[in-house]
Amino acid sequence: MKTSIARGEWVDPALAKVTVGDWAAVWLGNQVQLKPSTRFRYEILLKNQILPVWERVQLSAVTHADVGEWIRRLSESGYSASTVRQSHRVFSLLLALAVRDGRLPRNVATGVKLPRVGRAEKTFLTHVQVADLAEAAGPYGIAVAVLAYTGLRWGELAALRVKRVDLTRRRLLVAESMTEINGKAVFGTPKTHHRRSVPFPRFLADPLKSQIAGRDRDDLVFPSPEGEVLRNNNFRRRAFDRAAAEVELKGLTPHELRHTAASLAVAEGANVKAVQRMLGHASAAMTLDVYADLFEDDLDQVADRLDQAATRSSADYLRTDHDAPAFDAVQPRRKPR
C-alpha cells in the first residue's frame, strides 16, 4: 500500500527503507557517464565524508535538518569549503536519484546552507618572467612556455601526441587528457569532453619542431626521461620548483601558467569568447567567473571610448552652423472680423 508523504506525492514506504550505504552503491554504479577521475573523486568523498555518517541510515530517515547538521560538523572539522560543498553535491545527487526512483518524495539536501568558497589569489606572470622561468627549467623550458602561452591543463600537456601538433597552422589539437588515479596514469577525454584547437605563438614553432623531431606520430610530445608519461609531481621535483625558486617565484605551481596564458591573451585584446575557446571552458560565463578581474580593463576602455566619441560628437556639432528657429516669422493669427 502506498502512502502520501508530502505535497500529495506517493511513494512506497518499503522502497525508502534501503540504507544510504546500499543506495550509494546503486547510484554510483549508474554513473556510467563519469570520467575515471571524477568517479574516483566521488568514491573518495563517499568513503571519507558521506558513508561514515550516513551508511546505516535509511533513506526515509534522512531529514533536511540532519543534512544541515552534517554540513556544519564537516565545516567545523577543518575540511575546506570546497570539500564540504563537493560532499554535499554527491549526497544530493544520490538522494535525487532516490526521488526519481520513487523512494523519496523530495530531496531533503536541497536548500541546505553551504560554506562559501573563497577566491584564491591568482598569479599572473609577465612575458619576461615566463622567459626567465623557461630558461631556468632547462630541457623542460619548452613545456613551461607551452603551458604559459596556450593555457593547456597539465593533463592535456602530458597527453599531447606528436600527430596533434600542426606546425604549419600553429595549432595544438587537444583531444586527450591524462589523470593520475591511485598512482596510475589514465588517459581519457579532456575535461569538458570536447576537442579543441589551441593556437600557439610563432616563436614556439621551431622549439616544438625540435621537440618532436624523430618521433612517431603516436609518441608523447613531452615524455619523461624514461619515455613514459610525464607526471606532474616528477616534473615539479625535477625542474619546475627549482626553476621557480631561482627566478624568485617560489611557490608557483604549473597550473598558474594557465592563469598566465589567460592574462597575456586578454592583455593583447582577446575577448572572453576567445579565451573560453583557448582554455576549453564549458561556457563564456565560466571564463568570466574565473577571470572577471582580467576584463575590468575592458570596462575602462569602453568608458574611455564613449568619452572620446561623445567629445568628438560635441565638437562636430559646435563646428556646424545651425540656423536658429525663426520665431519672429511666426505672426499671431488674427481673428477674422
C-alpha positions as CSV (number, residue, x, y, z in Angstrom):
1,M,0.0,0.0,0.0
2,K,1.3,3.4,-1.0
3,T,1.4,6.3,1.4
4,S,1.3,10.1,0.8
5,I,4.2,11.8,2.5
6,A,4.5,15.3,1.1
7,R,2.9,17.6,-1.5
8,G,0.5,14.9,-2.5
9,E,3.2,12.7,-4.0
10,W,3.0,9.0,-3.5
11,V,5.9,6.7,-2.6
12,D,6.1,3.2,-1.4
13,P,7.4,3.2,2.3
14,A,9.1,-0.1,1.7
15,L,11.3,1.4,-1.0
16,A,12.6,4.1,1.3
17,K,13.8,1.6,3.9
18,V,17.0,0.9,1.9
19,T,20.1,2.3,3.7
20,V,22.1,5.2,2.3
21,G,25.1,2.9,2.0
22,D,23.3,0.4,-0.2
23,W,21.7,3.1,-2.2
24,A,25.1,4.9,-2.7
25,A,26.4,1.7,-4.3
26,V,23.4,1.6,-6.7
27,W,23.8,5.3,-7.5
28,L,27.5,5.1,-8.2
29,G,27.0,2.1,-10.4
30,N,24.6,4.0,-12.6
31,Q,27.0,6.9,-13.2
32,V,28.3,5.4,-16.5
33,Q,28.9,8.9,-17.9
34,L,31.6,9.8,-15.4
35,K,35.3,10.3,-16.3
36,P,37.5,7.9,-14.3
37,S,39.0,10.9,-12.4
38,T,35.5,12.1,-11.4
39,R,34.4,8.6,-10.4
40,F,37.5,8.2,-8.2
41,R,36.8,11.6,-6.6
42,Y,33.2,10.6,-5.8
43,E,34.4,7.3,-4.3
44,I,36.8,9.2,-2.0
45,L,34.0,11.6,-0.9
46,L,31.7,8.7,-0.2
47,K,34.3,6.8,1.7
48,N,35.7,9.7,3.8
49,Q,32.9,12.2,4.3
50,I,29.5,10.6,3.5
51,L,29.3,6.9,4.5
52,P,30.9,7.2,7.9
53,V,27.9,9.3,8.9
54,W,25.1,8.0,6.7
55,E,25.9,4.4,5.7
56,R,23.4,2.6,8.0
57,V,20.7,5.3,7.9
58,Q,17.6,4.5,5.9
59,L,16.7,6.9,3.1
60,S,13.4,7.6,4.7
61,A,15.1,8.7,8.0
62,V,17.3,11.5,6.3
63,T,15.9,14.9,7.2
64,H,16.8,18.4,6.0
65,A,17.9,19.4,9.5
66,D,20.2,16.3,9.7
67,V,21.9,17.2,6.5
68,G,22.4,20.8,7.7
69,E,23.9,19.5,10.9
70,W,26.2,17.1,8.9
71,I,27.4,20.1,6.8
72,R,28.1,22.1,10.0
73,R,30.1,19.4,11.5
74,L,32.2,18.8,8.4
75,S,32.9,22.5,8.3
76,E,33.9,22.6,11.9
77,S,36.1,19.5,11.5
78,G,38.6,21.5,9.4
79,Y,37.5,20.4,5.9
80,S,37.9,23.1,3.2
81,A,34.7,24.8,1.9
82,S,35.3,23.1,-1.4
83,T,35.4,19.6,0.1
84,V,32.3,20.3,2.1
85,R,30.4,21.6,-1.0
86,Q,31.6,18.6,-3.1
87,S,30.5,16.2,-0.3
88,H,27.0,17.8,-0.2
89,R,26.8,17.6,-4.0
90,V,27.4,13.9,-4.1
91,F,25.0,13.2,-1.3
92,S,22.4,15.4,-3.0
93,L,22.9,13.6,-6.3
94,L,22.3,10.2,-4.8
95,L,19.1,11.5,-3.0
96,A,17.9,13.0,-6.3
97,L,18.1,9.5,-7.9
98,A,16.1,8.1,-5.0
99,V,13.4,10.8,-5.7
100,R,13.3,9.8,-9.4
101,D,13.1,6.2,-8.4
102,G,10.0,6.8,-6.3
103,R,11.8,6.1,-3.0
104,L,11.6,9.6,-1.6
105,P,9.0,12.4,-2.2
106,R,11.7,15.1,-2.3
107,N,15.4,15.8,-2.0
108,V,16.0,16.9,1.6
109,A,19.5,18.0,0.8
110,T,18.1,20.8,-1.4
111,G,18.4,24.3,0.1
112,V,21.0,23.4,2.8
113,K,23.2,26.3,3.6
114,L,26.8,25.7,2.4
115,P,30.1,27.4,3.3
116,R,31.4,29.9,0.8
117,V,34.5,29.1,-1.2
118,G,36.9,32.0,-1.0
119,R,38.7,33.0,-4.2
120,A,42.3,32.1,-4.2
121,E,44.6,34.9,-5.3
122,K,45.9,34.1,-8.8
123,T,49.5,34.7,-10.0
124,F,49.9,36.2,-13.5
125,L,53.4,36.2,-14.9
126,T,54.7,38.7,-17.4
127,H,56.4,37.8,-20.7
128,V,59.8,38.4,-19.1
129,Q,59.0,36.2,-16.1
130,V,57.8,33.4,-18.4
131,A,61.0,33.6,-20.4
132,D,63.2,33.5,-17.2
133,L,61.2,30.6,-15.8
134,A,61.5,28.6,-19.1
135,E,65.3,29.3,-19.3
136,A,65.7,28.2,-15.6
137,A,63.8,25.0,-16.3
138,G,66.4,23.7,-18.8
139,P,65.2,20.9,-21.0
140,Y,61.7,21.4,-19.6
141,G,61.6,25.0,-20.7
142,I,59.5,24.3,-23.8
143,A,56.9,22.7,-21.7
144,V,56.8,25.8,-19.4
145,A,56.4,28.0,-22.5
146,V,53.6,25.9,-24.0
147,L,51.7,26.0,-20.7
148,A,52.1,29.7,-20.4
149,Y,51.1,30.6,-23.9
150,T,48.4,28.1,-24.7
151,G,46.7,27.6,-21.3
152,L,46.7,23.8,-21.6
153,R,45.8,22.0,-18.4
154,W,48.6,19.8,-17.1
155,G,46.8,16.6,-18.1
156,E,46.3,17.9,-21.6
157,L,50.0,18.8,-22.0
158,A,51.1,15.4,-20.6
159,A,48.8,13.6,-23.1
160,L,49.7,15.7,-26.1
161,R,50.9,13.5,-29.0
162,V,53.1,14.3,-32.0
163,K,50.2,13.8,-34.5
164,R,48.3,16.6,-32.8
165,V,50.9,19.3,-33.3
166,D,50.3,21.2,-36.5
167,L,53.4,23.3,-37.1
168,T,52.0,24.8,-40.4
169,R,48.8,26.2,-38.9
170,R,50.5,26.6,-35.4
171,R,47.8,24.7,-33.7
172,L,47.7,22.1,-30.9
173,L,44.7,19.7,-31.1
174,V,43.6,18.9,-27.5
175,A,41.8,15.6,-27.8
176,E,43.1,13.7,-24.8
177,S,44.0,14.2,-21.2
178,M,45.9,12.2,-18.6
179,T,44.8,11.9,-15.0
180,E,46.6,10.1,-12.1
181,I,44.3,7.7,-10.2
182,N,45.8,5.8,-7.4
183,G,49.3,6.4,-8.8
184,K,48.3,5.1,-12.3
185,A,48.2,7.3,-15.4
186,V,44.8,7.1,-17.0
187,F,44.1,8.6,-20.4
188,G,40.7,9.9,-21.4
189,T,38.9,12.9,-23.0
190,P,39.5,16.5,-22.0
191,K,37.7,17.9,-19.0
192,T,34.7,19.1,-21.0
193,H,34.7,16.0,-23.3
194,H,35.2,18.3,-26.3
195,R,38.2,18.5,-28.6
196,R,39.6,22.0,-29.2
197,S,42.2,23.6,-31.4
198,V,44.6,25.8,-29.5
199,P,46.9,28.3,-31.3
200,F,50.5,28.9,-30.2
201,P,52.7,31.9,-31.0
202,R,55.1,31.8,-33.9
203,F,58.2,31.8,-31.7
204,L,57.3,28.4,-30.3
205,A,57.1,26.7,-33.7
206,D,60.9,26.0,-34.0
207,P,61.3,24.7,-30.4
208,L,58.2,22.4,-30.9
209,K,59.6,21.2,-34.2
210,S,62.8,20.2,-32.4
211,Q,60.9,18.7,-29.6
212,I,59.0,16.3,-31.9
213,A,61.8,15.6,-34.4
214,G,62.4,11.9,-35.0
215,R,59.4,10.8,-33.0
216,D,56.5,8.6,-34.2
217,R,53.0,10.1,-34.7
218,D,51.6,8.5,-31.6
219,D,54.6,9.4,-29.3
220,L,54.1,11.8,-26.5
221,V,55.4,15.3,-27.1
222,F,56.6,15.8,-23.5
223,P,57.5,12.3,-22.2
224,S,59.5,11.6,-19.0
225,P,63.3,10.9,-19.4
226,E,62.3,7.2,-19.3
227,G,60.0,7.7,-22.3
228,E,56.8,7.3,-20.1
229,V,54.1,9.8,-19.5
230,L,55.4,12.9,-17.6
231,R,53.8,13.1,-14.1
232,N,53.1,16.5,-12.5
233,N,54.9,15.7,-9.3
234,N,58.0,14.4,-11.2
235,F,58.0,17.5,-13.4
236,R,57.9,19.7,-10.3
237,R,60.6,17.8,-8.5
238,R,63.0,17.6,-11.4
239,A,62.7,21.1,-12.8
240,F,59.8,23.4,-12.1
241,D,60.0,24.1,-8.3
242,R,63.8,24.7,-8.6
243,A,63.3,26.9,-11.6
244,A,60.6,28.9,-9.8
245,A,62.7,29.5,-6.8
246,E,65.7,30.5,-9.0
247,V,63.7,33.3,-10.6
248,E,62.1,34.4,-7.3
249,L,58.7,32.8,-7.9
250,K,58.9,30.2,-5.1
251,G,55.5,28.5,-4.5
252,L,54.4,28.9,-8.1
253,T,52.5,25.9,-9.5
254,P,52.3,24.7,-13.1
255,H,48.5,25.4,-13.0
256,E,49.2,29.1,-12.6
257,L,50.8,29.1,-16.0
258,R,47.2,28.5,-17.3
259,H,46.2,31.7,-15.5
260,T,49.1,33.4,-17.1
261,A,48.0,32.3,-20.5
262,A,44.6,33.9,-19.9
263,S,46.2,37.1,-18.6
264,L,48.6,37.5,-21.5
265,A,45.8,36.8,-24.1
266,V,43.4,39.4,-22.5
267,A,46.3,41.9,-22.4
268,E,46.6,41.6,-26.1
269,G,42.9,42.2,-26.8
270,A,41.4,38.7,-26.6
271,N,37.7,38.8,-25.8
272,V,36.0,36.5,-23.3
273,K,34.8,34.1,-26.1
274,A,38.3,33.7,-27.5
275,V,39.7,33.0,-24.0
276,Q,37.0,30.5,-23.3
277,R,37.8,28.6,-26.5
278,M,41.5,28.6,-25.8
279,L,41.2,27.4,-22.3
280,G,38.4,24.9,-23.0
281,H,35.9,26.2,-20.5
282,A,32.4,24.9,-20.7
283,S,31.0,28.5,-21.2
284,A,32.0,32.1,-21.5
285,A,30.2,32.7,-18.2
286,M,32.6,30.3,-16.5
287,T,35.5,32.2,-18.0
288,L,34.1,35.5,-16.7
289,D,33.6,33.9,-13.3
290,V,37.2,32.7,-13.1
291,Y,38.9,35.7,-14.7
292,A,36.5,38.6,-14.1
293,D,39.3,40.8,-12.8
294,L,41.2,40.5,-16.1
295,F,38.3,42.0,-18.0
296,E,37.9,45.0,-15.8
297,D,40.3,47.0,-18.0
298,D,37.8,46.4,-20.9
299,L,35.2,48.3,-18.9
300,D,37.6,51.2,-18.5
301,Q,38.4,51.1,-22.2
302,V,34.7,51.2,-23.0
303,A,34.2,54.2,-20.8
304,D,37.2,56.0,-22.4
305,R,35.9,55.3,-25.9
306,L,32.4,56.5,-25.0
307,D,34.0,59.7,-23.6
308,Q,36.1,60.2,-26.8
309,A,33.1,59.6,-29.0
310,A,30.9,62.0,-27.1
311,T,33.7,64.6,-27.2
312,R,34.1,64.3,-30.9
313,S,30.3,64.4,-31.5
314,S,30.1,67.6,-29.4
315,A,33.0,69.2,-31.2
316,D,31.5,68.4,-34.6
317,Y,28.2,69.9,-33.5
318,L,29.8,73.2,-32.4
319,R,31.7,73.4,-35.7
320,T,28.5,73.2,-37.7
321,D,26.4,76.3,-38.5
322,H,22.9,75.8,-37.1
323,D,20.1,78.2,-38.0
324,A,18.0,79.3,-35.1
325,P,14.3,78.8,-35.4
326,A,12.6,81.9,-36.9
327,F,10.2,82.5,-34.2
328,D,9.7,86.1,-35.2
329,A,8.5,84.9,-38.6
330,V,5.5,83.4,-36.9
331,Q,2.8,86.0,-36.7
332,P,-0.1,85.8,-34.3
333,R,-3.1,84.6,-36.1
334,R,-5.7,87.3,-36.5
335,K,-9.2,86.6,-35.7
336,P,-11.5,87.0,-38.6
337,R,-13.7,90.0,-38.5
